[in-house]
Amino acid sequence: MRTPEQNLAGVMAYLKHIEPQREAFEKVTRYDLDSIQARLDYLEGHIAELEARLDELL
């Protein structure tokens, strides 16, 4: 059976090992979220333009 110190050492080694992967995942996720937000902003602008054109027609 492992001691709490051995368990903690194992967890710390695991966290150190996955840190670069976590950073890469965070970077890609942040880029994806920024990209989605930019697309939403773009679409909202077009929706507002279409609403204005509809108001002119009615």
Backbone hydrogen bonds, N-H to C=O, Kabsch-Sander energy under -0.5 kcal/mol:
donor,donor_aa,acceptor,acceptor_aa,energy
7,N,3,T,-2.5
8,L,4,P,-2.6
9,A,5,E,-2.4
10,G,6,Q,-2.4
11,V,7,N,-2.4
12,M,8,L,-2.7
13,A,9,A,-2.3
14,Y,10,G,-2.3
15,L,11,V,-2.7
16,K,12,M,-2.2
17,H,13,A,-2.1
18,I,14,Y,-2.3
19,E,15,L,-0.9
22,R,18,I,-2.6
23,E,19,E,-2.5
24,A,20,P,-2.3
25,F,21,Q,-2.6
26,E,22,R,-2.6
27,K,23,E,-2.3
28,V,24,A,-2.4
29,T,25,F,-2.7
30,R,26,E,-2.6
31,Y,27,K,-2.3
32,D,28,V,-2.8
33,L,29,T,-2.7
34,D,30,R,-2.4
35,S,31,Y,-2.5
36,I,32,D,-2.6
37,Q,33,L,-2.5
38,A,34,D,-2.3
39,R,35,S,-2.1
40,L,36,I,-2.5
41,D,37,Q,-2.5
42,Y,38,A,-2.3
43,L,39,R,-2.6
44,E,40,L,-2.7
45,G,41,D,-1.8
46,H,42,Y,-1.7
47,I,43,L,-2.6
48,A,44,E,-2.3
49,E,45,G,-1.9
50,L,46,H,-2.6
51,E,47,I,-2.7
52,A,48,A,-2.2
53,R,49,E,-2.2
54,L,50,L,-2.4
55,D,51,E,-2.4
56,E,52,A,-1.8
57,L,53,R,-1.7
58,L,54,L,-1.8
